[in-house]
Amino acid sequence: MIVTRVLAAAGRKVRSALKLILRTTSGRIGLPIVLLYFILTIIGPGLWHWLPHSPTEIPDPLAPYQLLPPSAQFWLGTDQYGRDVLSRVLTGATSLITTSAAGAVLGIVLGTVVGMSSGYKGGKTDEIVMRIMDGLMSFPTLLLALLVLFTFGSSRVNIAATIGFVSMPGIARVIRSSTLSLKTMEFVQSARLRGESTAYIIFREILPNVLPVLGVEASVRFSYAVLSVASLGFLGLGIQPPSPDWGMTISQGRRFLISAPWVVLSPMAAVASLVIGVNLLADGIRQASGMARKEETP
């Protein structure tokens, strides 16, 4: 019953938040970009059968398809193996975005649980948990990710789990801060006086009011996750072939930056546009949160 109420309240807040986001300039620009890439992620596996050129199949080595510039036949040119760059960019979105989204969602869930529980509990428990989070945040993110992947091996599951783990401390601190301010408000105190359970207070009273902050944090963490997955792919520890990962594509084509720049610039533009879109969406969410607070103020 509590879960149903939480989901219903969250659905209402998401719908109202989307209306406010679309009223901001950043939201009107960022939201379509993010939606475009997520649609591309969903239909990406089916694109393999509809694209005129295979993103992974290497053409006949005797055919002159290597490093062709953009043309009517190959809109973004071909790479050093003669593969169509456009096909590789389009289909490479699926693996990178799904892995980044999984890592960001895992980090958000872990950080929310730790931050809300620690902030609501307070006292020595809160101090101990936050000192542990500070210790984890002291490690460089990429270095910690490399250490984990070198130890457990490179796979999509390990990459997503690593990104979720390294992003969890920062999220926990942000959610804890919001929980500390919310738990002293009248509606939370009223729920305590009614004898409501701790789970009810956290998930029914506090969580819905943390959603605006959580939305901003999720957008920011997703952009960090995209950059992390692309960076790991560039270093050779990301998503492995035959998936046309953008980071790996940039790494393999970097030696052709002068002679055939389209091989590198196309996946770089894809990564940059996705991160910019997510950051614009995060700005739109921040502005929408401010607008919502102004509208609620009598």
Secondary structure, 3 states (H helix, E strand, C coil): CHHHHHHHHHHHHHHHHHHHHCCCHHHHHHHHHHHHHHHHHHHHHHHHHHCCCCCCCCCCCCCCCCCCCCCCCCCCCECCCCCEHHHHHHHHHHHHHHHHHHHHHHHHHHHHHHHHHHHHHCHHHHHHHHHHHHHHHCCCHHHHHHHHHHHHCCCHHHHHHHHHHHHHHHHHHHHHHHHHHHCCCHHHHHHHHCCCCHHHHHHHHHHHHHHHHHHHHHHHHHHHHHHHHHHHHHCCCCCCCCCCCHHHHHHHHHHHCCCCCHHHHHHHHHHHHHHHHHHHHHHHHHHHHHHHHHHHCC
